[in-house]
Amino acid sequence: MMFRSNVGRVDRTLRIALGLGLLALVFTGPQTPLGWFGLVPLFTGLFGTCPLYSLIGWNSGKA
């Protein structure tokens, strides 16, 4: 199943923080459009699933 939860609590927290930090670069700081890449870790953190983890069979949460 592709969208099974495979991101643990610590991993999710770090992804959300990283995503928000990168996304903030769009509006403050250097105002670079590269900050939009922050949506990827933000969404994977919020939804608790990572397609790359699914492809390689990795699970950072409890089994």
Secondary structure, DSSP 8 states (H G I E B T S, - for coil): -TTS----HHHHHHHHHHHHHHHHHHHSTT--GGGGGGHHHHHHHHHT--HHHHHHT---S--
